């Protein structure tokens, strides 16, 4: 998964975006290989963050092929960076989060990632008012969509809209998949899933089960 992420970074055609993404990823390079994406809601296990990013990249690639008006470099960068500060937000061992760090509690991963983009721009002599820097910061700051969900601004670029829904789709489907995998094949209903409005999921038939 790390190789996949690195290959995508290398494939970003805009050198400014590519260098900023590389700088931010390098800040958590050792932790990215094993950190979860969350404490409990989704991908809350060993290497969950990298898995979340890779699955989102797959969705992003499909969307960019379907809708070529989207800036593919921005989509790739937003996917890789949207949760990149999670390893500094949480304290985890072997995929289990024991607590949130002081930075995590007082600042949070969204604000931290946005500040890393600023840091990268300063270190790389990229103007802070460049379209790439502002665009990347907007992607990070808006990806939760609403203030009550942690975003200080709402998506106002097509790429930001796409990032929010790519993130939401992968997170919620993973919650459903994990709940179904944790439920006996003899049971038709999962336990209530907090991240899905506390609703239980019904096990529908599929080709693999029918076989």
N, C-alpha and C positions, 0 to 999 in steps of 0.2 A: 504493500500500500504506500509506503514511503517512496519507493521507486516511482510509482505511478504519479504521486504528487510532484515529485522533483521533475519528472518528465514533462508534466503539464506546465510547470513553471518555466522550464527551458523553452517550451513551445510558445510562450507568450511573445508576440511579435513586437509589441511596443517596448523598447528598452527601458523607458522610465518606469512603466508598470511592472515589468519583469524584475527590475532591480529593487524596487520597493517591496514587492512580495518576497523576494529572496531574503532581503534584510530582516523582515518581520519573522519569517519562518525560522531563520537561523537563531533567533532569540529563544526559541523553544525546541530546537532540533532534537535534543536528547529525550525530551519528555513526549514529543509528538508521537513517538513510536508506541507508547504504552498508555497514555492518559485517556480516561473516559471523556465523553462529550458533556456529561452532566452528572449531577449527584444522584438523581433518581428517575427523571422523566423519560429520557431517551438516550440510547447508546451509553448507558451507565455501566460500562464494563471495560475490561482491559482492551486498549487500542480502539475504543469506541469513537474517539474523535477522528482518528485517521480514517476509520471505516465510514463514518458520516460524511467526511469530505469527499472521499472517493465515490461514494454512491451519488452524492450531489453533483459531482463532476460529470458523471454519466448522464444524469438528467439534463444538466446544463448543455452538454454537447448535443443532445437531441434537440433541445429548444433552439439552439443557435443554428442548427441545420434547418429546422422547420421555419424559423423566423430570422433570416439573415440580416434584417435591419438592426438586430441587437449587436452591440460591441462585444465580440467573443472574448477579447482580452480582459475587459472589465468583468464579465460574467465569471471567467476562470479565477480572476484575482479576488473577486468578492466572495466566491465560494471558499477559497483557501483561507482568506483572512477573516471571515465573519466570526469565527470562534477561536481564532489563533491564540488569544490571550487566556483561554480557559485553563491551560496548565499553570498559569500564574494566579488565576482566580481561586483555584481549588487546591487542596492538599490531598493527595491520593497515593496509595501504594497498591500495586497489582490490580489496578482498575477500580479500587474501592475508595470513595471519597470520604474522608473522616471529618473534614471541616472546610470552611472557606478561609483563605488567607486574609491578612489584614487589608491588603490591596483589593482583594475580592469583595470584602465586606464594605469598604469605604469608597471604592471607585467602580469596580465591576469590569467584566471583560470587554464590554462595548466601548466604554471610555478609554480603557487601556489600549485596545487595538487602534483606536483612532489616534491616540497620542504616539503610538509606535510609528504610524504612517508619517506623522509630523517629524519624529526623530529621524526616520529614514531619509526624508527629504532634506533635512538639515545636514545630515552626514554625507549625503550624496550630491549636495549642491543643486538640489532641484527647487525651483521657486515654489513657495508655499501656496501661491495663488494659481498654480498651473492647473489646467483642466484635469490632469491625471490625479493629482493630489486631492483636489476638492471632490472629484468623482469617487475616488476610493473611500475617502472619509464619509461621504454621504452613504455609500453602500453599507458601511459598517454601522453607522449611527442610525440608519433607518430599517435595518433588516428584521427587527422585531415588530415593526409596523406601528405600534401604538405606545403612547407614553406609559400606560399602566403595565405594558409588557416590557418596559425598559428602554424603548427607543425615544430619544429626545426630538426626533423629526420623523415624519412619515415619508415613504418612498415618493420621489418626485422625478426620477428618471426611469426609463423603460427597464434598464438593467437592475435598478433597485427593486422595482416591482417584481421582476423575474426572480431575483435573489430571495426575496421574502417568501415567495410561494414555493420555490425549490426547497428551501430550508424547511418550511412547514410541512410540505408533502413528505419529504424523506423522514422527518422526525416522527410524524404521526403514523405513517405506515410502519415504521420500525417499532413503535409502541404496540401496534396491533399484532405485528409478526411475533415479537418477543412474548407477548401475552399468550398467543395461540401456541407457541412452542413450549411454553411453561405449563400448558394445560393438557391433561390426559386426553388421548385420542378418543376415549369413551365419553368425554364431557363435551357437550355442545356449546357451552358458554364459558368464557373466561371470567376471572375475577374483574370487578370494576377497575377501569384504568383511569387514574387521576388526570393524566394529560389529555384524555379524550372525553372531557366533561364528566368524568367518573362513570362512564357507560361501560357495560360489559360488551364483549364482542361475540357474535354468534359464528360458529364454525360452519362455513358453507362448504359444499363439496367442490373438489377440483380434480384434475386428471390424475395427479400423483396419488391422491388418496383412493380414487376409484380403481387404480391399477392394483 
